[in-house]
Amino acid sequence: MAFRVAISVIVATSASVLTTSTLDRASFAAIGAGTPSFEKGYVCYPGQFSGFKRTTSALRFRDVLAGESRTFRIGSPFYVCAPATSGPATDGRGYVVCYTTPALSLGVERRLASNFLGSLALPRTSRRDLICVDSDRVDQRVRSTISRVFVCYRSGEPSAGGRTVRVRDAFRRAEDAVVGVPYRGCAAPPALSAGTPSYLVCSPLSSGPPAGSVVLKNRFGFVKAVLGSRATLCVEA
């Protein structure tokens, strides 16, 4: 069963946000009682990065979650995210590289939800922390079939969870892993003029062996990475 992601604006007081947070944890626990699955997602790995030439130019593009165009500066590479699924093996396409960016408050309240990871409330004080872009994997001649720019906000620190899920990604075969409560949400404008925005809901994921080395390329240039253990699972509509 494929997952779905929905977004809506929350109009609430601070007390309501606290209640929502409680409900998010309840929804996370309730999902654990079933057997949800997802067809498309990403497992993200930190690493040691080289070959990246930092750009000093400010970029301006649409921030879907904030509901406006904003100015961004791209920092250092932070994650390489490999295509992942809970079902059959992926085709190996769909890598994403995430970069740091100066923090900025979201400014509005948003709510993201998936039937695999649960719901995520993003209060207006949520901090922007990553810019993630679709990338080609150069060392295996794997080209991305789409080009998006995700802007990510986090609602707080990662919280360990006790729910076991089945996950496989382009680096590792299917195995059980422990997933935590969602803490980061990302959104990208439509890749095509007639398309719809893309959304990600992200949770901490139990670690494992290092993933090895990769070389990727995207609109910001080349990235060489020696990857460590996985850290985050993001699911996409």
Backbone bond lengths (Angstrom), bond angles and torsions (degrees), N, CA, C in turn:
res aa  C-N    CA-C-N  psi(-1)  N-CA   C-N-CA  omega(-1)  CA-C   N-CA-C  phi
1 M - - - 1.463 - - 1.513 108.92 -
2 A 1.307 118.20 125.05 1.459 121.81 179.54 1.516 110.17 -74.66
3 F 1.328 115.27 150.09 1.446 118.49 177.66 1.513 109.80 -88.99
4 R 1.311 116.89 163.89 1.452 123.00 175.93 1.509 108.63 -129.24
5 V 1.312 116.98 146.52 1.449 122.24 176.97 1.510 108.17 -118.69
6 A 1.303 117.16 131.88 1.453 121.74 178.35 1.508 108.98 -125.17
7 I 1.317 117.26 152.02 1.456 121.84 178.98 1.512 109.53 -131.85
8 S 1.298 116.14 142.54 1.453 120.98 175.85 1.505 108.77 -150.28
9 V 1.334 116.12 158.60 1.449 121.33 177.41 1.516 108.78 -88.89
10 I 1.336 116.66 133.81 1.459 121.69 177.45 1.519 108.15 -99.45
11 V 1.298 117.85 128.88 1.446 122.42 171.66 1.511 106.42 -109.41
12 A 1.340 116.28 105.13 1.451 119.72 -170.27 1.507 110.49 -155.19
13 T 1.324 115.43 160.35 1.455 121.76 173.74 1.507 108.73 -85.29
14 S 1.343 117.09 173.69 1.457 120.88 178.38 1.518 110.61 -59.11
15 A 1.343 116.24 -38.37 1.461 119.62 178.96 1.518 110.76 -61.94
16 S 1.347 115.83 -38.01 1.456 119.23 179.42 1.520 111.19 -65.79
17 V 1.342 115.77 -37.10 1.458 119.44 178.81 1.517 110.24 -62.69
18 L 1.331 117.13 -39.98 1.450 120.40 177.59 1.521 110.62 -62.63
19 T 1.334 116.26 -40.27 1.451 119.87 177.84 1.519 110.59 -64.36
20 T 1.345 115.83 -40.94 1.445 120.17 178.35 1.515 110.87 -60.34
21 S 1.339 116.68 -41.79 1.456 120.33 179.28 1.522 110.92 -58.83
22 T 1.332 115.72 -41.45 1.457 120.17 177.58 1.520 110.66 -62.72
23 L 1.325 116.20 -41.98 1.453 120.54 179.54 1.519 110.74 -65.77
24 D 1.349 117.97 -35.90 1.452 121.30 178.34 1.522 110.54 -59.38
25 R 1.326 116.95 -44.08 1.454 120.40 178.96 1.522 110.80 -66.35
26 A 1.333 115.98 -35.86 1.460 119.52 177.75 1.521 110.43 -65.90
27 S 1.341 117.00 -41.56 1.466 119.95 179.27 1.517 110.55 -66.29
28 F 1.329 116.99 -36.32 1.460 121.43 176.97 1.526 110.48 -61.33
29 A 1.342 116.46 -44.01 1.459 120.66 179.42 1.519 111.22 -67.30
30 A 1.337 116.20 -38.80 1.468 120.17 -179.11 1.520 111.17 -65.09
31 I 1.338 116.49 -38.73 1.454 119.71 178.71 1.518 110.52 -62.55
32 G 1.338 115.46 -36.41 1.457 119.61 -179.68 1.518 112.70 -60.93
33 A 1.345 117.51 -21.33 1.457 120.54 -179.25 1.522 111.99 -77.50
34 G 1.356 117.43 -16.94 1.451 121.29 179.91 1.517 111.06 -104.68
35 T 1.326 115.67 -162.82 1.455 120.50 179.30 1.525 109.77 -129.97
36 P 1.340 118.39 64.05 1.459 120.88 -179.93 1.521 110.71 -69.70
37 S 1.307 116.02 161.27 1.453 121.42 178.22 1.520 108.95 -141.93
38 F 1.331 116.95 168.12 1.451 120.45 175.07 1.520 108.59 -141.80
39 E 1.332 116.13 148.36 1.454 121.00 -177.87 1.518 112.12 -97.51
40 K 1.345 117.30 -32.06 1.459 120.89 -177.67 1.516 109.91 -132.44
41 G 1.305 115.78 132.54 1.445 120.94 177.42 1.516 109.56 -171.05
42 Y 1.331 116.00 -167.90 1.461 121.71 -178.66 1.521 109.51 -141.72
43 V 1.330 115.93 140.59 1.458 121.69 166.45 1.522 106.67 -107.67
44 C 1.328 116.64 125.26 1.464 121.99 -171.85 1.523 111.54 -105.12
45 Y 1.335 115.17 135.21 1.455 123.74 -176.55 1.525 110.51 -120.23
46 P 1.328 118.76 129.74 1.467 120.28 168.13 1.520 108.71 -73.45
47 G 1.320 117.39 168.88 1.453 118.93 -179.96 1.507 112.88 -170.42
48 Q 1.310 115.25 -178.10 1.451 122.77 171.90 1.522 106.94 -100.78
49 F 1.335 117.22 121.77 1.454 121.68 -169.79 1.525 111.26 -111.63
50 S 1.325 115.02 146.22 1.460 121.40 176.07 1.519 108.44 -148.45
51 G 1.325 115.66 169.36 1.459 120.33 177.11 1.508 115.05 78.92
52 F 1.348 116.74 2.58 1.463 119.46 -177.78 1.522 109.61 -95.64
53 K 1.322 116.38 128.82 1.458 122.08 177.39 1.521 108.29 -100.96
54 R 1.323 115.63 111.07 1.461 120.93 -177.22 1.526 110.66 -65.28
55 T 1.314 115.78 134.48 1.455 120.79 175.09 1.519 109.87 -93.13
56 T 1.314 116.33 137.16 1.472 120.62 179.88 1.523 111.54 -97.07
57 S 1.316 116.62 -4.19 1.464 119.91 -177.79 1.524 110.74 -78.70
58 A 1.322 115.62 144.22 1.456 121.07 173.94 1.526 108.61 -83.50
59 L 1.315 116.55 136.54 1.456 122.38 179.97 1.517 109.39 -112.30
60 R 1.305 116.20 147.47 1.464 119.89 179.09 1.524 109.21 -128.50
61 F 1.329 115.46 124.19 1.455 119.55 176.70 1.526 109.32 -155.22
62 R 1.312 115.76 176.59 1.463 122.49 -172.38 1.522 111.38 -72.38
63 D 1.326 115.99 127.67 1.461 123.09 173.83 1.529 106.62 -103.84
64 V 1.329 116.36 101.73 1.463 121.50 -172.28 1.528 111.44 -62.28
65 L 1.340 117.96 -45.00 1.463 120.56 -177.58 1.521 111.54 -65.77
66 A 1.332 117.42 -38.82 1.464 120.75 179.26 1.524 111.72 -76.05
67 G 1.332 117.27 -19.55 1.454 120.88 178.66 1.512 114.07 76.97
68 E 1.342 117.34 25.04 1.461 120.94 -178.85 1.524 109.85 -160.45
69 S 1.340 116.16 167.32 1.457 120.89 172.87 1.522 109.03 -81.42
70 R 1.334 116.50 137.45 1.460 121.23 -178.83 1.527 109.92 -135.34
71 T 1.325 115.18 162.38 1.452 122.28 178.73 1.532 109.58 -94.80
72 F 1.327 116.34 138.29 1.460 121.83 -176.67 1.514 109.90 -132.25
73 R 1.314 115.20 150.18 1.460 122.16 166.62 1.524 107.57 -121.40
74 I 1.320 115.28 137.28 1.461 121.46 -176.70 1.522 109.33 -93.53
75 G 1.336 116.58 124.44 1.450 121.84 179.82 1.519 111.70 -95.30
76 S 1.309 116.86 -141.86 1.460 122.37 -176.73 1.525 110.75 -85.58
77 P 1.333 117.74 153.97 1.470 120.07 172.95 1.527 110.56 -59.36
78 F 1.323 116.11 142.18 1.461 121.44 -176.21 1.530 112.20 -123.78
79 Y 1.333 116.82 -42.69 1.460 122.84 179.91 1.523 109.76 -133.98
80 V 1.325 115.78 149.07 1.463 122.75 157.29 1.525 106.44 -111.22
81 C 1.323 115.95 125.41 1.464 121.33 -176.86 1.526 109.20 -110.41
82 A 1.325 115.54 121.12 1.461 121.72 -177.57 1.519 110.42 -95.32
83 P 1.331 118.17 145.75 1.468 120.30 177.46 1.516 110.63 -58.18
84 A 1.324 116.32 138.55 1.463 121.48 -174.20 1.518 110.68 -141.67
85 T 1.335 115.14 161.01 1.455 122.47 178.49 1.523 108.44 -157.79
86 S 1.319 116.02 164.55 1.460 119.65 171.81 1.524 110.89 -100.54
87 G 1.341 115.78 0.31 1.456 120.81 -177.52 1.510 112.60 -111.14
88 P 1.347 117.31 -138.37 1.469 121.06 -179.76 1.524 111.52 -62.34
89 A 1.314 116.21 165.58 1.464 121.50 -177.20 1.526 111.21 -58.05
90 T 1.337 116.25 144.34 1.454 121.46 177.28 1.519 109.28 -75.68
91 D 1.344 116.09 167.91 1.464 119.86 177.64 1.525 111.59 -84.98
92 G 1.340 117.43 2.94 1.452 120.83 177.33 1.512 114.72 84.04
93 R 1.324 117.01 -1.21 1.464 120.26 179.14 1.524 109.51 -93.01
94 G 1.333 115.61 162.56 1.446 119.35 172.38 1.511 114.94 97.51
95 Y 1.338 119.17 29.59 1.462 120.70 176.40 1.525 110.75 -68.21
96 V 1.324 115.19 151.35 1.464 122.11 178.37 1.528 107.89 -134.32
97 V 1.327 116.99 138.64 1.461 122.46 172.15 1.528 108.17 -112.76
98 C 1.330 116.12 131.42 1.464 121.96 179.44 1.524 110.47 -108.48
99 Y 1.328 115.99 137.98 1.456 123.07 -178.60 1.528 109.71 -121.09
100 T 1.311 115.69 149.91 1.462 119.33 173.64 1.527 109.63 -69.82
101 T 1.319 116.16 158.11 1.461 122.68 177.05 1.524 107.92 -152.61
102 P 1.337 118.66 149.91 1.463 119.36 179.80 1.526 112.15 -55.16
103 A 1.330 115.15 139.24 1.470 120.73 -177.02 1.523 110.77 -66.66
104 L 1.328 114.45 145.36 1.464 121.75 175.91 1.521 107.56 -154.60
105 S 1.336 116.89 138.94 1.459 120.50 -179.39 1.524 111.08 -68.93
106 L 1.328 115.99 144.50 1.450 121.17 178.56 1.524 111.30 -61.78
107 G 1.318 117.18 -46.05 1.468 121.09 174.80 1.509 115.14 90.23
108 V 1.320 118.60 -14.65 1.462 123.36 175.66 1.522 107.26 -136.53
109 E 1.311 117.00 166.92 1.464 121.10 177.72 1.522 109.55 -100.68
110 R 1.308 115.13 132.73 1.462 121.57 -179.94 1.523 109.33 -131.56
111 R 1.306 114.61 161.20 1.468 120.33 176.06 1.513 109.01 -139.96
112 L 1.317 116.80 126.73 1.452 123.21 175.97 1.520 108.95 -113.77
113 A 1.321 116.92 149.14 1.463 119.18 -179.18 1.518 110.27 -147.87
114 S 1.318 115.99 141.18 1.460 121.49 171.34 1.518 108.02 -136.00
115 N 1.323 116.49 152.07 1.466 118.35 179.68 1.526 111.92 -82.88
116 F 1.333 117.32 4.74 1.461 120.36 176.35 1.528 111.97 -103.60
117 L 1.324 117.39 -46.14 1.465 120.95 -177.98 1.524 113.24 -101.06
118 G 1.322 118.14 -15.80 1.456 120.18 -176.68 1.521 111.10 100.02
119 S 1.325 116.83 -165.00 1.462 121.52 -174.99 1.526 111.37 -103.49
120 L 1.319 115.10 156.14 1.459 122.78 -179.44 1.512 108.86 -134.30
121 A 1.326 117.21 119.79 1.458 122.59 173.74 1.526 108.64 -93.44
122 L 1.322 116.40 124.86 1.457 121.98 176.58 1.526 108.47 -108.31
123 P 1.346 119.07 101.78 1.457 120.27 177.29 1.526 110.83 -68.40
124 R 1.310 116.98 167.10 1.456 120.50 -177.05 1.533 112.38 -63.62
125 T 1.320 117.14 -18.83 1.467 120.82 179.01 1.525 113.22 -87.42
126 S 1.326 117.97 1.23 1.470 120.86 177.38 1.525 109.75 -55.98
127 R 1.335 116.00 140.50 1.456 121.00 -173.71 1.528 111.46 -102.75
128 R 1.317 115.34 130.87 1.462 120.54 173.05 1.529 108.56 -66.92
129 D 1.355 117.19 133.06 1.462 118.05 -178.41 1.521 114.71 -135.96
130 L 1.341 119.10 -21.74 1.455 120.22 -176.81 1.523 111.53 -139.12
131 I 1.331 115.53 148.48 1.453 124.06 167.11 1.529 106.27 -117.41
132 C 1.332 117.49 123.88 1.464 121.33 -174.95 1.530 109.64 -121.31
133 V 1.332 116.56 133.85 1.460 120.45 -175.44 1.526 111.04 -130.19
134 D 1.325 115.44 144.60 1.462 120.91 174.35 1.521 109.48 -62.17
135 S 1.347 116.38 141.50 1.464 120.91 -171.96 1.522 111.58 -140.85
136 D 1.352 115.45 151.11 1.461 122.25 171.37 1.522 108.90 -86.07
137 R 1.331 116.79 142.04 1.460 120.31 172.03 1.527 108.19 -93.78
138 V 1.313 115.86 103.32 1.461 122.00 -170.83 1.517 111.92 -70.69
139 D 1.332 118.12 -39.18 1.462 120.54 -174.36 1.522 112.98 -68.23
140 Q 1.327 117.85 -15.79 1.465 120.84 175.81 1.528 112.47 -121.35
141 R 1.333 116.06 10.97 1.460 122.21 178.44 1.521 111.93 54.02
142 V 1.317 115.57 43.95 1.459 122.13 178.17 1.520 108.23 -104.87
143 R 1.311 116.72 115.58 1.462 121.49 -177.96 1.526 110.69 -96.74
144 S 1.317 115.50 141.01 1.457 120.51 175.12 1.522 109.42 -72.06
145 T 1.312 116.55 143.98 1.470 120.76 -179.28 1.522 112.16 -94.59
146 I 1.328 117.32 2.36 1.460 121.24 -176.79 1.523 108.59 -151.09
147 S 1.317 118.06 157.98 1.464 121.60 -179.93 1.526 109.18 -132.84
148 R 1.338 115.37 105.54 1.464 121.01 -179.29 1.520 110.10 -128.77
149 V 1.331 115.10 158.32 1.469 122.05 174.07 1.526 107.50 -122.51
150 F 1.342 116.57 111.09 1.459 122.12 177.81 1.528 109.81 -91.89
151 V 1.315 116.07 134.80 1.470 121.79 170.71 1.523 106.75 -107.15
152 C 1.338 116.66 127.89 1.461 121.45 -172.43 1.520 111.86 -115.49
153 Y 1.322 115.26 140.46 1.462 123.41 176.18 1.517 108.64 -126.30
154 R 1.320 115.86 144.62 1.462 120.07 178.14 1.516 109.95 -115.78
155 S 1.335 113.94 141.02 1.465 120.26 -177.68 1.519 112.29 -89.70
156 G 1.323 117.81 -11.18 1.458 121.32 -178.62 1.509 109.77 171.63
157 E 1.320 117.30 -160.09 1.450 122.21 179.46 1.534 110.19 -86.35
158 P 1.337 116.81 151.51 1.475 119.68 176.85 1.514 111.02 -57.52
159 S 1.323 115.57 138.79 1.460 121.63 -180.00 1.521 109.10 -119.01
160 A 1.324 115.79 124.14 1.462 119.76 -178.30 1.522 110.43 -62.48
161 G 1.317 115.71 143.06 1.459 120.72 178.90 1.510 110.42 -122.45
162 G 1.313 115.32 173.68 1.447 119.67 -178.58 1.508 112.78 -121.85
163 R 1.339 117.64 19.21 1.458 120.46 -177.61 1.518 109.98 -96.81
164 T 1.310 117.13 127.65 1.454 122.39 -179.54 1.523 109.88 -93.38
165 V 1.335 116.17 130.84 1.459 121.70 -179.65 1.528 109.17 -128.52
166 R 1.323 115.42 161.41 1.458 121.48 177.35 1.515 108.15 -99.45
167 V 1.329 117.30 123.63 1.466 121.54 -175.78 1.518 109.43 -138.83
168 R 1.330 115.93 139.02 1.461 121.26 167.50 1.528 107.38 -132.71
169 D 1.343 116.36 148.29 1.459 119.56 175.50 1.517 109.37 -137.16
170 A 1.325 116.77 -177.11 1.460 121.13 -174.83 1.525 112.66 -66.10
171 F 1.328 118.00 -17.82 1.457 121.76 179.63 1.525 113.06 -97.75
172 R 1.336 117.16 -25.48 1.455 119.80 -170.85 1.526 110.69 -136.38
173 R 1.313 115.92 146.13 1.455 120.83 179.35 1.528 110.09 -75.28
174 A 1.313 116.42 172.09 1.465 121.57 -176.72 1.520 110.80 -60.21
175 E 1.333 115.30 133.82 1.458 121.00 178.55 1.517 109.13 -159.38
176 D 1.327 116.24 161.35 1.456 121.17 176.51 1.526 109.69 -79.29
177 A 1.331 115.89 141.27 1.461 122.11 177.95 1.520 108.20 -143.80
178 V 1.321 116.01 158.70 1.459 121.49 -179.75 1.520 108.87 -100.30
179 V 1.326 116.52 126.34 1.459 122.11 -177.89 1.524 109.51 -111.00
180 G 1.342 116.05 145.26 1.455 121.55 -178.98 1.517 112.56 -101.97
181 V 1.322 116.13 -171.65 1.463 122.94 -178.59 1.533 109.59 -74.48
182 P 1.343 119.49 138.72 1.466 121.26 179.14 1.528 112.09 -55.75
183 Y 1.339 116.09 139.62 1.467 120.41 -179.68 1.527 113.13 -139.10
184 R 1.326 118.12 -8.57 1.465 120.91 -179.89 1.520 109.44 -134.68
185 G 1.337 115.89 140.08 1.453 121.76 175.45 1.515 109.97 -127.11
186 C 1.341 116.63 143.25 1.465 122.23 -177.70 1.524 109.31 -134.15
187 A 1.327 115.62 152.91 1.459 119.82 176.90 1.516 109.58 -148.90
188 A 1.343 115.65 147.93 1.462 122.80 178.93 1.517 109.29 -132.24
189 P 1.334 117.59 142.87 1.464 120.02 174.83 1.522 110.42 -63.14
190 P 1.329 116.87 164.44 1.471 119.74 178.16 1.523 111.27 -57.74
191 A 1.331 116.51 139.65 1.461 120.32 176.93 1.524 110.95 -72.90
192 L 1.331 116.70 -25.55 1.452 123.01 177.49 1.512 109.10 -121.58
193 S 1.321 116.97 154.61 1.459 120.92 -175.97 1.522 112.23 -60.82
194 A 1.332 116.84 -29.22 1.468 120.28 -178.33 1.526 111.90 -96.89
195 G 1.330 117.15 6.51 1.445 120.10 -176.32 1.514 113.36 -88.51
196 T 1.323 115.72 -172.38 1.458 122.86 178.94 1.521 108.95 -122.14
197 P 1.343 118.38 157.12 1.466 120.36 178.64 1.523 111.94 -60.90
198 S 1.318 115.78 156.43 1.465 122.74 174.81 1.521 108.83 -108.08
199 Y 1.336 116.22 142.91 1.464 121.30 -178.68 1.522 110.31 -128.62
200 L 1.324 116.04 146.56 1.455 122.93 174.83 1.520 109.60 -126.40
201 V 1.315 115.90 140.21 1.462 123.00 169.95 1.519 106.38 -117.63
202 C 1.338 117.56 128.53 1.462 121.55 -171.06 1.525 112.09 -123.18
203 S 1.337 115.11 140.73 1.464 122.80 179.33 1.519 109.43 -133.70
204 P 1.344 117.84 153.60 1.468 119.47 173.22 1.522 110.62 -65.21
205 L 1.330 116.17 148.41 1.456 122.27 -177.33 1.521 108.67 -131.87
206 S 1.316 116.98 139.01 1.460 120.93 -179.51 1.524 110.83 -58.76
207 S 1.327 115.86 146.90 1.458 121.14 -173.15 1.526 111.74 -82.04
208 G 1.327 115.12 179.01 1.448 122.31 178.55 1.515 108.54 -164.82
209 P 1.331 118.69 -160.30 1.459 121.07 179.68 1.530 112.11 -63.83
210 P 1.334 118.19 152.27 1.469 120.86 175.05 1.521 111.50 -57.18
211 A 1.344 115.79 151.09 1.468 119.83 -173.71 1.519 113.69 -89.50
212 G 1.331 118.88 -15.16 1.461 120.43 -179.58 1.519 112.53 102.33
213 S 1.325 116.50 -159.32 1.469 122.25 -173.38 1.532 110.91 -108.10
214 V 1.327 115.37 146.49 1.465 122.08 177.08 1.519 109.55 -143.53
215 V 1.331 115.55 157.58 1.460 122.40 171.61 1.518 107.10 -128.51
216 L 1.328 116.67 126.33 1.460 121.28 -177.33 1.520 110.78 -129.70
217 K 1.332 115.11 162.03 1.456 121.07 178.81 1.519 108.47 -141.69
218 N 1.328 115.80 139.61 1.464 121.65 176.12 1.528 109.39 -149.79
219 R 1.297 117.10 -168.51 1.464 121.03 -176.13 1.525 113.54 -61.98
220 F 1.333 116.96 -16.38 1.461 120.51 179.17 1.518 112.84 -99.13
221 G 1.332 118.27 1.52 1.448 121.29 176.71 1.518 113.67 115.81
222 F 1.328 115.66 -165.46 1.467 122.44 -178.70 1.526 110.98 -86.17
223 V 1.330 115.61 149.23 1.465 122.60 174.31 1.524 108.28 -137.66
224 K 1.332 115.98 123.75 1.457 121.58 170.70 1.517 107.94 -104.72
225 A 1.331 117.42 134.88 1.463 120.17 -174.44 1.517 111.22 -140.85
226 V 1.328 115.21 136.98 1.455 122.45 166.23 1.522 105.12 -104.79
227 L 1.327 115.77 108.78 1.461 120.76 -167.81 1.518 111.83 -86.38
228 G 1.336 114.63 146.11 1.450 121.48 174.91 1.516 110.94 -94.41
229 S 1.320 116.30 -147.06 1.462 121.96 -179.65 1.519 110.41 -84.16
230 R 1.317 116.92 149.46 1.459 121.42 -179.06 1.532 110.40 -60.10
231 A 1.324 114.71 152.37 1.460 119.32 -175.66 1.525 113.46 -131.97
232 T 1.328 118.07 -31.12 1.448 121.39 -170.19 1.536 110.94 -141.85
233 L 1.330 115.36 143.42 1.458 122.19 171.79 1.522 108.24 -114.07
234 C 1.322 116.94 127.20 1.467 122.21 175.52 1.519 108.29 -119.50
235 V 1.321 117.07 135.59 1.448 120.90 176.92 1.520 109.48 -113.46
236 E 1.337 116.03 145.12 1.453 122.48 -172.76 1.518 110.90 -125.46
237 A 1.333 114.39 146.52 1.466 118.78 175.73 1.515 110.38 -72.21
